[in-house]
Amino acid sequence: MTPNDLVPAPWRDAFVLAMRERDADGRRIGDALAEVHQFCADSGQDAAEAFGEPHEYAAGLVAVPLDRSAARDLRLSVPDLVGLVGMLLVLWAVLAEGGPVTVTVGHLAGAAVIAVGAAVVVRLTTTGHGLVVTWLVCTAVLGVVVALLLLVTRPVVTLPAGVAVAAGVVLLVGEAVWQTLRERRAPTADVVADPFEPEAQVRRRNVRWSVATAWSMPALTVVGTLVLVGLDRVVDLAA
Amino acid sequence: MTTSPWPGEWLRGVLDVCVLAVLADGPTYGYAVAARLDELGLGTVKGGTLYPLLARLEQGGLVTTQWRPGDGGPGRKYFALTPQGRHELADRGAAWREFAALTSTITGGATTGTTTGTTTGTTTRGTDR
């Protein structure tokens, strides 16, 4: 029987999530997982038999539930807002097909609602709230954004498509570079670390994850642009 | 919590001092602690009971831990008593022995119809009329 048979992935994943909900760091989680692997290998019992339900076991190990500041979540979402505005500028310019891009109050307010909504959803999922609550919040955020885009149409600025793309790219890349520099100094990622893994290697993995996350918004923008251009081609061919 | 001949509520009160006693024989790892407790007659202690207890002992400064590489298998986390842990074992061990002697006296007295109040030095006849 392999270690993965004794500690199956669903049990492991549920345990890691339960520990995250209790704000345990990657080292603590890796340490606890290694204990589970060790005990199961020695006893021949599987994780459920030896340790019970992963949520209950995590609660026994880390008694203090998560008490993370909501202000911190929102503060972390501010750079995402800058990148989000950049992404939207690029995508609106692509949709405008070379015409001018009019940025409205609704556009900017909608971007802010998305950034705050994303922070709220992250907080809900990491504090043990159910899928129904998270889904309701997502639906509410989407509804507010659509209403803002349709109803608050007062223009803030009208930009030529080229300028909109350039501004969008500057915001996207600027935010990603700023985040990269910050994350290299003090990474916010906190990967699950085996107790035998050297600290320097764990830090490298944390930095790698953090930097990859910092560049996710530009990557998403490239994918979004390709999808829009592709759809445009398909519509042209169909016509 | 355990597969044990003893009621769970008894074990909850005594398990930590028993774990300290096992560790007093020298540093060892989780499964070896469980196996030793089983061998001593306490029953099978599950990992889900043992490791949170060991974590509490570590947080209390009663044990220290060290990961050691395994021979081909996963590494093992060894637990060792600290001087504070030895002191705690001596104190709580003595208290448990006293308590066990007291309950033995009380329950032994009950079977013969007599209970002895050791704290007051009085003896009462449980079946006096």
Interface residues (C-beta under 8 A of the other chain):
Chain A: P3 D31 A32 A34 E35 V36 H37 Q38 F39 C40 A41 D42 S43 Q45 E49 A50 F51 G52 E56 Y57 G60 L61 P195 F196
Chain B: Y29 G30 Y31 A32 A34 K46 G47 G48 L50 Y51 P52 A55 W67 P69 G70 G73 P74 G75 R76 K77
